[in-house]
Amino acid sequence: MYPTLEKNDWVLTSSRRNGLHRGDVVVLRSVKEPKERMIKRVTGLPDDLIHTDDAKLVRVPRGYCWIEGDNASVSLDSNVFGAVPVGLVESRALYRLDRGWRLHKLESVPRERLQRTKKEREVR
């Protein structure tokens, strides 16, 4: 999940997982190894049409969600194994605690993915 999460970050979660939203960072049981956990971002909900990394168009089935890592070039996610059952989602990640013991709220959509106006880009 780099750059959102870095190695050695701790994640504070909420087990209240009802009402998943696009952009939520979630902890879920691995599709391949049920004893392992994954942290990914929800990018698709039931009935959404998703453009996959290999240019296919997929509809997310009811009871499933589409998850992706923020670092697409190395992420094992729905682009590899398809939509995942919502029942595998265990919690929502709300904050990360970095090595300096600073607490950071996890954004629903990372800043680098947000569209900025021309004026906002000029300020930077």
C-alpha positions as CSV (number, residue, x, y, z in Angstrom):
1,M,0.0,0.0,0.0
2,Y,3.0,2.3,-0.4
3,P,2.9,5.3,-0.5
4,T,-0.1,5.4,1.8
5,L,1.5,3.0,4.2
6,E,5.2,2.5,4.7
7,K,7.1,-0.5,6.1
8,N,6.9,-0.5,9.9
9,D,3.8,1.7,10.1
10,W,1.2,0.5,12.5
11,V,-2.5,0.7,11.5
12,L,-5.4,1.6,13.8
13,T,-8.6,0.0,12.6
14,S,-12.3,0.0,13.4
15,S,-14.2,-3.3,13.3
16,R,-17.3,-1.5,12.1
17,R,-17.2,-2.5,8.5
18,N,-20.8,-1.8,7.5
19,G,-21.3,0.5,4.6
20,L,-18.1,0.1,2.7
21,H,-17.3,3.1,0.4
22,R,-15.0,3.5,-2.6
23,G,-11.7,4.7,-1.3
24,D,-11.8,3.0,2.1
25,V,-8.6,1.3,3.2
26,V,-9.6,-2.1,4.6
27,V,-8.0,-5.1,6.3
28,L,-9.2,-8.3,4.9
29,R,-8.4,-12.0,5.0
30,S,-6.2,-13.1,2.1
31,V,-8.0,-14.7,-0.8
32,K,-5.1,-17.2,-1.2
33,E,-4.0,-17.7,2.4
34,P,-7.0,-17.3,4.8
35,K,-4.6,-17.1,7.9
36,E,-2.9,-14.0,6.4
37,R,-4.3,-10.5,6.3
38,M,-4.0,-7.9,3.5
39,I,-4.5,-4.1,3.5
40,K,-6.0,-2.7,0.3
41,R,-8.2,0.1,-0.9
42,V,-11.8,-0.5,-2.0
43,T,-12.1,0.7,-5.6
44,G,-15.3,-1.0,-6.6
45,L,-18.6,-1.9,-5.0
46,P,-21.4,-4.3,-6.2
47,D,-22.7,-3.5,-9.7
48,D,-19.8,-1.2,-10.4
49,L,-18.0,-1.5,-13.8
50,I,-14.3,-1.8,-13.4
51,H,-11.6,-1.2,-16.0
52,T,-8.9,-3.8,-15.0
53,D,-5.2,-3.3,-15.5
54,D,-5.3,-5.6,-18.6
55,A,-8.0,-3.4,-20.2
56,K,-11.0,-5.6,-19.5
57,L,-14.3,-4.4,-18.3
58,V,-15.6,-6.3,-15.2
59,R,-18.9,-5.9,-13.3
60,V,-18.5,-6.4,-9.5
61,P,-21.0,-9.1,-8.4
62,R,-23.4,-8.5,-5.5
63,G,-21.8,-9.4,-2.2
64,Y,-18.3,-8.6,-3.6
65,C,-16.0,-5.7,-3.7
66,W,-13.0,-4.7,-5.9
67,I,-9.8,-4.0,-4.0
68,E,-6.5,-2.5,-5.2
69,G,-3.2,-1.6,-3.7
70,D,-2.0,2.0,-4.1
71,N,1.2,0.8,-5.7
72,A,-0.4,-0.9,-8.8
73,S,2.9,-2.1,-10.3
74,V,3.6,-4.5,-7.5
75,S,0.2,-5.1,-5.8
76,L,-1.5,-8.5,-5.6
77,D,-5.1,-7.4,-5.7
78,S,-8.4,-7.8,-7.6
79,N,-6.5,-7.2,-10.9
80,V,-4.9,-10.6,-10.2
81,F,-7.6,-12.6,-8.4
82,G,-10.8,-10.8,-9.2
83,A,-13.5,-9.4,-7.0
84,V,-13.4,-10.5,-3.3
85,P,-16.3,-11.5,-1.1
86,V,-17.3,-8.6,1.2
87,G,-17.3,-11.1,4.0
88,L,-13.5,-11.3,3.9
89,V,-13.3,-7.6,5.0
90,E,-12.6,-7.6,8.7
91,S,-12.1,-3.9,9.5
92,R,-11.5,-0.4,8.1
93,A,-8.1,1.2,8.6
94,L,-8.6,4.8,10.0
95,Y,-5.1,5.9,11.0
96,R,-1.5,5.0,10.6
97,L,1.2,5.4,13.2
98,D,4.6,6.1,11.8
99,R,8.0,5.3,13.2
100,G,8.2,8.7,14.9
101,W,5.0,7.9,16.8
102,R,3.0,10.4,14.7
103,L,-0.6,9.6,14.0
104,H,-1.9,10.3,10.4
105,K,-5.6,10.0,9.3
106,L,-5.9,7.7,6.3
107,E,-7.6,9.6,3.5
108,S,-10.4,8.0,1.6
109,V,-8.6,9.0,-1.6
110,P,-4.9,9.8,-1.6
111,R,-4.0,13.4,-2.4
112,E,-2.0,12.4,-5.5
113,R,-5.2,10.9,-7.0
114,L,-7.2,14.0,-6.4
115,Q,-7.9,16.2,-9.4
116,R,-6.7,19.8,-8.8
117,T,-7.8,23.0,-10.6
118,K,-5.3,24.9,-12.7
119,K,-5.1,27.6,-10.0
120,E,-4.3,25.0,-7.2
121,R,-1.5,23.4,-9.4
122,E,0.0,26.9,-9.9
123,V,0.2,27.5,-6.1
124,R,2.5,24.4,-5.7
